[in-house]
Amino acid sequence: MTVVRGCLARHDRIRDALPAVVLILVALAATAAGDSGWHAPRAAGAAWTTLSCVPLVFRSRWPLPVVLLTLAIDLTGMAVAPDHALAPAASLVALYTLATHSSRRTSWIVGVTSSVAITGVYAATHHEPLLVGTGLLRFDFAIAATALGDAVRSRRRHLAQVEARAEHAERTREEEARRRVTEERVRIARDLHDVVTHHIALVNAQAGVAHHLMRTDPERAYEALAHIKDNSRAALDELRATVGLLRQPDDAPDSRTPAPGLADLDALISSMRTGGLPVTLMCTGALRPLAAAIELTAYRIIQESLTNTHKHAGAAHAVVALDYGATALRVTITDDGGPHTVKGPGTGHGLIGMRERATAIGGTVTAGPCAEGGFRVFAELPLSLAPASASTSG
C-alpha cells in the first residue's frame, strides 16, 4: 500500500484516472449483464459513461472545466440514452474534485446549479415530477458530492493550519533558545571581563610594588610576589569556573566555584588593600539574605568600581556603602581620586557591564564625578527579582 500511495502521489494523472477506470468497468459490466447479453441501450449508456469519464484524467489540474465538460456529456447522454443508469456518475466525481480544490463559494454555486440541471434533465427525459423519486435522488447525490468535497477541503485546510502552527511553535522555541544562549554568552563575557580586569589590575599593582622594593626592601618585595601568586591562582580559579559554564553536559567534570556574593566582600576588599588601595566597608539597615543574582550583581558592581578606582583614579582611599532599605539595596562606591582616566584610557565596558547587570534584575546604576571631588558609583537594586521599570542613567 505504501508503494501504491507513493506512486499515486507522484503521478497526478494516474491518481485522477482511477475513478474513471472504475466507472468504465462498472458500465461495461452492467452492459454485459442480463439474459439477452449485449443490449443496445445499455451499450449506448456504457459509451456515454466512457466518454464522460475521459475528462476526469485532468480533474485536479482543471477542476472547473472538467465539471462543465463531464456535466455536458452526462446531460447529453441522459437525453439520448434515457436508460443510461450510471449518469451522472462522472459529474459527481468532478463536483467532488472541484469542491476539494476551489473555494467554498465556487464549489457550492457550481454544485447547486449542476444538481438542478441534472434533476431537470432527468425529470424531462423520464417524464417524472421534478423533485420526487429517482430525480430527487440524483439531486441529493450531486449535493452530497459537493458537501463531501467541501468537508475534505476543510479538513485539509485545518491540518495544514495545525502543521503551520506546529512549525511556527518549533521555530519560536529555536529562536528563544538562541536568544537565551546569546544572553548567557553576554553574561559570561561580562563575568570574564570583571574577573580578568580585577585580578590583572591587582597583579599589575603588586608587580609594580615588587619591582620598586626588590633592591631596597626585599622582604616586602617577597610579600608582594606572594600576593601576585595568590591573586593569579584566584584569577585562574574564577576563570576555570566561568569558562566551565561553557562545557557540554558530556564533558569531563571539573571543579566549579560558586558565584561570588556579598559574603565575599571581605576577601575582595582585603585583596584591594593588599594591592595598595585602602577600602572602607560600611553597612546600614537590616542585613538579610538576597537572591543569588542580586548578590552577584552587587558584588560585580563593587568589584568593577574598585578595580577602576585602583587602575584609573589614583585615589588614596575608597568607601563601599551598603544600605539595606525596605524594597531596595543601595550600593555606593566613592573615592577621593580624580576622573577615572588618570592612569590610562579605558574601554568603557566596565560601566556598560554594570548598567546591563543592574537592568537585567530591574535595578539602576549611575556614575559620575562628585561635587566635592572624587568619583561615585551608585546602584539601586531590588530586594526581589520582580521586574522594575526604572531605566539606567549615568
C-alpha positions in Angstrom: 0.0 0.0 0.0 2.8 2.4 0.8 4.3 1.8 -2.7 0.9 2.4 -4.3 0.4 5.6 -2.3 3.8 6.9 -3.2 3.2 6.2 -6.9 -0.2 8.0 -6.8 1.3 10.9 -5.0 4.0 11.3 -7.7 1.7 10.8 -10.7 -1.4 13.1 -10.7 -2.8 11.8 -14.0 -2.8 8.2 -12.7 -4.5 9.2 -9.5 -7.1 11.3 -11.4 -7.8 8.5 -13.8 -8.6 5.8 -11.1 -12.3 6.8 -10.6 -12.7 6.9 -14.4 -11.4 3.4 -14.8 -13.7 2.1 -12.0 -16.8 3.8 -13.6 -15.9 2.4 -17.1 -15.5 -1.1 -15.7 -18.8 -0.9 -13.9 -20.6 0.4 -17.0 -19.1 -2.4 -19.1 -20.2 -5.0 -16.5 -23.7 -3.5 -16.5 -23.8 -3.7 -20.3 -22.8 -7.4 -20.4 -25.3 -8.3 -17.6 -28.8 -9.6 -18.4 -30.4 -12.6 -20.1 -30.1 -11.1 -23.6 -26.4 -10.5 -23.5 -25.1 -7.3 -25.2 -28.1 -4.9 -25.1 -28.1 -1.9 -27.4 -29.5 0.7 -24.9 -27.0 -0.5 -22.2 -24.2 -0.4 -24.8 -25.1 3.3 -25.6 -25.1 4.0 -21.8 -21.6 2.4 -21.5 -20.4 4.5 -24.4 -21.6 7.7 -22.9 -20.2 6.8 -19.5 -16.8 6.1 -21.1 -16.9 9.4 -22.9 -17.9 11.4 -19.8 -15.0 9.7 -17.8 -12.3 10.8 -20.2 -12.1 14.4 -18.9 -11.6 13.1 -15.3 -7.9 12.4 -16.2 -7.4 16.1 -15.8 -9.8 16.8 -12.9 -7.2 18.0 -10.4 -5.4 20.3 -13.0 -8.6 22.0 -14.4 -11.4 21.1 -12.0 -14.0 23.7 -13.2 -13.6 23.0 -16.9 -13.8 19.3 -16.2 -17.1 19.7 -14.3 -18.6 21.7 -17.2 -17.4 19.1 -19.8 -18.5 16.0 -17.9 -21.8 17.6 -17.0 -22.5 18.5 -20.6 -21.6 14.9 -21.7 -23.7 13.3 -18.9 -26.7 15.5 -19.6 -26.5 14.8 -23.3 -26.2 11.1 -22.6 -29.2 11.2 -20.3 -31.2 12.8 -23.1 -30.0 10.5 -25.9 -30.0 7.2 -23.8 -32.6 7.5 -21.0 -31.5 4.1 -19.7 -28.0 5.4 -19.0 -28.0 4.1 -15.4 -24.6 5.4 -14.4 -25.4 9.0 -15.3 -24.3 11.4 -13.9 -21.5 9.4 -12.0 -18.6 11.2 -13.8 -20.1 14.6 -13.0 -20.3 13.6 -9.3 -16.6 12.8 -9.3 -15.9 16.1 -11.0 -18.0 18.0 -8.5 -16.2 16.4 -5.6 -12.9 17.3 -7.1 -13.9 20.9 -7.7 -15.1 21.2 -4.0 -11.7 20.0 -2.8 -9.7 22.3 -5.0 -11.8 25.5 -5.2 -13.3 28.0 -2.9 -16.4 27.1 -1.0 -18.5 29.8 -2.8 -17.4 28.5 -6.3 -17.9 24.8 -5.4 -21.4 25.4 -4.0 -22.6 27.6 -6.8 -21.5 25.1 -9.4 -22.8 22.2 -7.2 -26.3 23.5 -6.8 -26.5 24.6 -10.4 -25.4 21.2 -11.6 -27.8 19.4 -9.2 -30.7 21.4 -10.6 -29.6 20.8 -14.2 -29.2 17.0 -13.6 -32.6 16.8 -11.9 -34.3 18.8 -14.6 -32.9 16.8 -17.5 -33.7 13.5 -15.8 -37.3 14.6 -15.0 -37.8 15.7 -18.6 -36.4 12.6 -20.2 -38.2 10.2 -17.8 -41.4 12.2 -17.7 -41.3 12.4 -13.8 -42.1 15.3 -11.4 -39.1 17.5 -10.8 -38.4 16.8 -7.1 -39.8 13.3 -6.5 -38.5 9.7 -6.9 -35.3 9.0 -8.7 -34.8 12.6 -9.9 -34.7 13.8 -6.3 -32.2 11.1 -5.6 -29.8 12.4 -8.3 -30.2 15.9 -6.9 -29.2 14.6 -3.5 -26.2 12.7 -4.9 -24.9 15.9 -6.6 -25.3 17.9 -3.4 -23.7 15.1 -1.4 -20.7 15.0 -3.7 -20.2 18.8 -3.3 -20.6 18.6 0.5 -18.1 15.7 0.8 -15.6 17.6 -1.3 -16.1 20.7 0.9 -15.6 18.7 4.1 -12.4 17.1 2.7 -11.1 20.6 1.7 -11.9 22.0 5.2 -10.1 19.1 6.8 -7.1 19.5 4.7 -7.0 23.2 5.5 -7.3 22.5 9.2 -4.5 20.0 9.1 -2.3 22.5 7.2 -3.1 25.2 9.8 -2.2 22.8 12.6 1.1 21.9 10.9 1.8 25.6 10.3 1.2 26.4 13.9 3.4 23.5 15.0 6.2 24.6 12.7 5.8 28.2 14.0 6.0 27.0 17.6 9.1 24.9 16.8 10.8 28.0 15.1 9.8 30.1 18.1 11.3 27.6 20.5 14.5 27.5 18.5 14.7 31.3 18.4 14.0 31.5 22.1 16.8 29.0 22.7 19.2 31.0 20.5 18.2 34.2 22.3 18.9 32.6 25.7 22.2 31.3 24.5 23.2 34.8 23.3 22.2 36.3 26.7 24.2 33.7 28.5 27.2 34.3 26.4 26.9 38.1 27.1 26.6 37.3 30.8 29.7 35.1 30.7 31.6 37.7 28.8 30.8 40.3 31.5 32.0 37.8 34.1 35.2 37.2 32.3 35.7 40.9 31.9 35.2 41.5 35.6 37.4 38.7 36.7 40.3 39.3 34.4 40.2 43.1 34.9 40.1 42.9 38.7 42.8 40.3 39.1 45.1 41.6 36.4 44.9 45.1 37.9 45.9 43.7 41.3 48.7 41.7 39.8 50.0 44.7 37.9 49.9 46.9 41.0 51.7 44.2 43.1 54.2 43.6 40.4 55.0 47.3 40.4 55.4 47.3 44.2 57.7 44.3 44.0 59.8 45.9 41.2 60.1 49.1 43.3 61.1 47.3 46.5 63.2 44.5 45.1 66.5 46.2 45.9 65.6 48.5 48.8 63.3 46.1 50.8 63.5 42.5 49.6 61.2 41.3 52.4 58.3 43.5 51.3 59.0 42.7 47.7 58.8 39.0 48.5 55.4 39.6 50.2 54.2 41.4 47.1 55.3 38.5 44.9 53.4 36.1 47.2 50.3 38.3 46.8 50.8 38.1 43.0 50.9 34.3 43.3 47.7 34.3 45.3 45.8 36.6 43.0 47.0 34.7 39.9 45.7 31.5 41.4 42.4 33.2 42.3 42.1 34.5 38.8 42.7 31.1 37.3 40.1 29.5 39.6 37.4 32.1 38.7 38.3 31.8 35.0 38.0 28.0 35.3 34.7 28.3 37.0 33.3 30.8 34.5 34.6 29.0 31.4 33.3 25.8 32.9 29.8 27.1 32.2 30.5 26.7 28.5 31.2 23.0 28.8 28.9 20.5 27.3 27.0 18.1 29.6 29.2 15.2 28.4 32.5 16.9 29.0 34.7 15.7 31.8 33.6 17.1 35.2 35.6 19.9 36.6 35.5 21.9 39.8 33.1 24.8 39.9 33.5 27.7 42.3 30.1 29.1 43.5 29.3 32.5 42.1 30.5 35.2 44.5 28.1 37.2 46.7 28.1 39.9 49.4 29.6 37.4 51.8 32.8 37.5 49.7 33.2 41.3 50.0 35.7 41.0 52.9 38.0 38.9 50.7 37.6 41.4 47.8 38.3 44.4 50.0 41.3 42.6 51.6 42.8 41.9 48.2 42.3 45.6 47.2 44.0 46.7 50.4 46.9 44.3 49.7 47.2 45.9 46.2 47.6 49.3 47.7 44.1 50.8 47.8 42.7 51.3 51.3 38.9 50.5 51.3 36.3 51.0 54.0 33.1 48.9 54.1 30.0 50.4 55.7 26.6 48.6 56.1 23.4 50.1 57.2 19.9 48.7 57.5 18.8 45.2 58.4 21.1 42.7 56.7 19.3 39.8 55.1 20.0 37.1 52.5 19.2 38.1 49.0 18.7 36.2 45.7 21.9 34.9 44.2 21.5 37.0 41.1 21.1 40.2 43.2 24.2 39.4 45.3 26.3 38.5 42.3 25.2 41.8 40.6 26.1 43.9 43.7 29.4 42.1 44.1 30.4 42.6 40.4 29.5 46.3 40.6 31.6 46.8 43.7 34.5 44.8 42.2 34.4 46.7 38.9 34.2 50.1 40.6 37.1 49.3 42.9 39.1 48.0 40.0 38.5 51.2 38.0 39.4 53.3 41.0 42.7 51.4 41.5 43.6 51.5 37.8 42.5 54.9 36.7 41.7 57.3 39.5 44.9 57.5 41.6 42.8 57.5 44.7 44.2 57.3 48.2 41.0 55.8 49.7 37.7 54.3 48.7 34.4 53.7 50.6 31.9 51.0 49.9 28.5 51.6 51.5 25.6 49.1 51.5 22.2 50.3 52.6 19.5 47.7 53.0 16.2 49.5 52.5 12.7 48.3 52.7 12.5 47.5 49.0 16.0 48.0 47.6 19.6 47.5 48.2 21.6 50.7 47.6 25.3 50.3 46.8 27.5 53.3 46.8 31.2 53.3 45.9 33.1 56.6 46.3 36.8 57.5 46.1 38.9 60.7 46.6 40.7 60.4 43.3 40.4 62.3 40.1 38.4 61.4 37.0 38.8 57.7 36.0 41.2 58.4 33.2 44.4 59.4 35.0 46.3 56.2 34.7 45.2 55.4 31.2 42.2 55.3 28.9 39.6 52.6 29.4 37.2 50.9 27.0 34.0 51.9 28.9 33.0 48.2 29.0 33.0 48.2 32.8 30.3 50.9 33.2 28.3 49.4 30.4 28.5 46.0 32.1 27.4 47.4 35.4 24.4 49.0 33.9 23.5 45.9 32.0 23.7 43.7 35.1 21.6 46.1 37.1 19.0 46.5 34.3 18.7 42.7 34.0 17.3 42.4 37.5 15.3 45.6 37.5 17.8 47.9 39.0 19.7 51.1 38.0 23.3 52.3 38.1 24.5 55.9 37.9 28.2 57.0 37.8 30.0 60.3 37.7 32.3 62.7 39.5 31.3 64.0 42.9 30.8 67.7 43.5 33.5 67.8 46.3 35.9 65.7 44.2 36.5 62.1 43.5 34.2 59.7 41.7 30.9 58.0 42.7 29.1 54.9 41.5 25.6 54.4 42.9 23.5 51.3 42.2 19.9 50.7 43.4 19.0 47.0 43.2 15.6 45.5 44.1 15.4 43.1 47.0 13.4 40.7 44.9 13.6 39.8 41.2 10.3 41.3 40.3 10.7 43.4 37.1 11.3 47.1 37.6 10.5 49.9 35.1 13.4 52.1 36.2 15.8 53.0 33.5 19.5 53.4 33.8 21.2 56.7 33.7 24.8 57.9 34.1 
